[in-house]
Amino acid sequence: MENISKNALFQNVSAESIEKLMPCFDMKKRSFSEKDIIPTAEGTKEYVCLLLEGAVSVSRISIDGSLDLLEYLEDTGVFGAAFAFANREDEFITVCEKACSVLYIEKQHITKRCSNACQHHTQVVENLLQLMSNKVVHLTEKVDILSHRSIRGKLMSYFRIQSTKQGTLTFELPFSLLKLANYLCIDRSAMMRELKKMKEEEMIELDGRVVTLL
């Protein structure tokens, strides 16, 4: 499980300290196949989930049953934490997009300090708080994007955010155009027509998932 040390939850925690934390946190590894639903809670147990490899999508289930994509995570993402602390897992669904391995940590093992009160445990708690803070920023960005009424407005707002994050006018989308439509809560066909117009008006260049702002 070499990817554990690369996960943001264990930032500034040494490999030796992670080894000590594994029995303390009672970590359990599970594997999932493409299209599997990944649980983040079982009965009264709620988990913080670490993606060791593969990819998952986290979506909100709308009233009409459609999925509103919130996050697309690859390799070393963390999911389930927000649900574990908000007790609202039933409104969300996590799907395995590419065969993945997930490390499960029961919430109580993180929030309840062990008898040793070790410093690396404190660091993990601080990292978890930072991760959840980052997710709040991410969701705030999405609210800003969706505040635009037109499809073009949503697209350009999203593209500008991605361009700023990657520090370049040419960047690769983190997911497919289908998932982009889901993320922006717009019809895919209508989005594709708008992208075509934006290319014709020389606002953008689009090559697969690579976008260039002109």
Secondary structure, 3 states (H helix, E strand, C coil): CHHHHHCHHHCCCCHHHHHHHHHHHCCEEEEECCCCECCCEECCEEEEEEEEEEEEEEEEECCCCCEEEEEEEECCCEECHHHHHHCCHHHEEEEEEEEEEEEEEEHHHHHCCCCCCCHHHHHHHHHHHHHHHHHHHHHHHHHHHHCCCCHHHHHHHHHHHHHHHHCCCEEECCCCHHHHHHHHCCCHHHHHHHHHHHHHCCCEEEECCEEEEC
